[in-house]
Amino acid sequence: MSKKAVILLSGGLDSATTLAMAKRDGFTCYALSFRYGQRHAVELERARAVANHLGAHEHKIAEIDLRLFGGSALTDDIAVPKGRSEEAISHGIPVTYVPARNTVFLSFALAYAEVIGAADIFIGVNALDYSGYPDCRPEFIAAYERMANLATAACVSGNAPLSIHTPIIAMSKAQIIREGTALGVDYGLTLSCYDPTPEGKPCGACDSCLIRARGFAEAGLSDPALG
């Protein structure tokens, strides 16, 4: 009998690969996405498509509004950086960082997991290509996992301890793409762009688009989303 897992699914390349890896490892996958006031809400259409494509058992979209606080180019009237060099992208915390986003998302995932009786959560954080995001670091995930095991009735009642899986955290973008391709991920369904066009097309110039393009180039593959 397969185990249940909650998979945080944004509709982007990393989370799609993470979902495929959880499926490969034998989990029954409950996908969770968020409408949080992001300017790239078209990603939710992609998340639905990815969840269907990869056979998620269930897919929920939680409604929250981080525009209430702002403070990010994804939730506030702040320009998304375009055309930055690889050197610039790799240093500092970018304005596309959404304050405490992964803490909030993991809290929802924790509640979902407790309700469905899951002891596993998967999140597609990456500490290489997104090293500027403090909530993508292994130290953060380890600390959150410790807290989670003190936070729920399921954990303190002696059930299986909760584990937070980060299968791509130490992989390069090229490695992620190769892994996902081998697992049958259709990257043409995904959207990584921070500032897509009204038609849902990638801008091709934001940090995420540039990192994605470099990843496909290094993997020796063409990005099907650009076809």
Secondary structure as the mmCIF struct_conf table of DSSP 4:
data_model
#
loop_
_struct_conf.conf_type_id
_struct_conf.id
_struct_conf.beg_label_comp_id
_struct_conf.beg_label_asym_id
_struct_conf.beg_label_seq_id
_struct_conf.end_label_comp_id
_struct_conf.end_label_asym_id
_struct_conf.end_label_seq_id
HELX_LH_PP_P HELX_LH_PP_P1 SER A 2 LYS A 3
STRN STRN1 LYS A 4 LEU A 8
BEND BEND1 GLY A 11 GLY A 12
HELX_RH_AL_P HELX_RH_AL_P1 LEU A 13 ARG A 24
TURN_TY1_P TURN_TY1_P1 ASP A 25 GLY A 26
HELX_LH_PP_P HELX_LH_PP_P2 PHE A 27 PHE A 27
STRN STRN2 THR A 28 ARG A 35
BEND BEND2 TYR A 36 GLY A 37
TURN_TY1_P TURN_TY1_P2 ARG A 39 VAL A 42
HELX_RH_AL_P HELX_RH_AL_P2 GLU A 43 HIS A 53
TURN_TY1_P TURN_TY1_P3 LEU A 54 GLY A 55
BEND BEND3 HIS A 57 HIS A 57
STRN STRN3 GLU A 58 GLU A 63
HELX_RH_3T_P HELX_RH_3T_P1 LEU A 66 LEU A 68
TURN_TY1_P TURN_TY1_P4 PHE A 69 PHE A 69
BEND BEND4 SER A 72 SER A 72
TURN_TY1_P TURN_TY1_P5 ALA A 73 THR A 75
BEND BEND5 ASP A 76 ASP A 77
HELX_LH_PP_P HELX_LH_PP_P3 ALA A 79 PRO A 81
STRN STRN4 LYS A 82 LYS A 82
BEND BEND6 GLY A 83 GLY A 83
HELX_RH_AL_P HELX_RH_AL_P3 GLU A 86 ILE A 89
TURN_TY1_P TURN_TY1_P6 SER A 90 SER A 90
BEND BEND7 HIS A 91 GLY A 92
TURN_TY1_P TURN_TY1_P7 VAL A 95 THR A 96
HELX_LH_PP_P HELX_LH_PP_P4 TYR A 97 VAL A 98
TURN_TY1_P TURN_TY1_P8 PRO A 99 ALA A 100
HELX_RH_AL_P HELX_RH_AL_P4 ARG A 101 ILE A 116
TURN_TY1_P TURN_TY1_P9 GLY A 117 GLY A 117
STRN STRN5 ASP A 120 PHE A 122
TURN_TY1_P TURN_TY1_P10 ALA A 127 GLY A 132
HELX_RH_3T_P HELX_RH_3T_P2 PRO A 134 CYS A 136
BEND BEND8 ARG A 137 ARG A 137
HELX_RH_AL_P HELX_RH_AL_P5 PRO A 138 ALA A 151
HELX_RH_AL_P HELX_RH_AL_P6 ALA A 153 VAL A 156
TURN_TY1_P TURN_TY1_P11 SER A 157 GLY A 158
HELX_LH_PP_P HELX_LH_PP_P5 ALA A 160 LEU A 162
STRN STRN6 SER A 163 HIS A 165
TURN_TY1_P TURN_TY1_P12 PRO A 167 ALA A 170
HELX_RH_AL_P HELX_RH_AL_P7 LYS A 173 ALA A 182
TURN_TY1_P TURN_TY1_P13 LEU A 183 GLY A 184
HELX_RH_3T_P HELX_RH_3T_P3 TYR A 187 LEU A 189
BEND BEND9 TYR A 194 ASP A 195
TURN_TY1_P TURN_TY1_P14 PRO A 198 GLU A 199
BEND BEND10 GLY A 200 GLY A 200
BEND BEND11 GLY A 204 GLY A 204
STRN STRN7 CYS A 206 CYS A 206
HELX_RH_AL_P HELX_RH_AL_P8 ASP A 207 ALA A 219
TURN_TY1_P TURN_TY1_P15 GLY A 220 GLY A 220
HELX_RH_3T_P HELX_RH_3T_P4 PRO A 224 LEU A 226
#
